[in-house]
């Protein structure tokens, strides 16, 4: 079983036990955070939209780390005009603990797929 979750402005495909790197969040290490899934796939059944009402993907924050240094440069030819800058993005590493769906919703979704 895997889920596609929305993290900020992007989406990530996750499974249980996977480590995911997301943009920095304000919570401490060991805090539990929840994501709303956009899509759930379990074998042949695919759940999306209203069938996902009540579904949750929970994870534990493992740590915070910085990404690679990105350097940029602008200059104008034949003059002494140059500018150089750098940026290093901070990321939070999250371990996905559980992908859950409410039992009543899951039964209705399976019935809808079979019909």
Beta strands, then each sheet from edge to edge (+ up, - down):
strand 1: 2-7
strand 2: 10-14
strand 3: 19-23
strand 4: 32-35
strand 5: 37-42
strand 6: 45-48
strand 7: 56-75
strand 8: 82-100
sheet 1: 2+ 1- 5+ 6-
sheet 2: 3+ 8- 7+ 4-
end
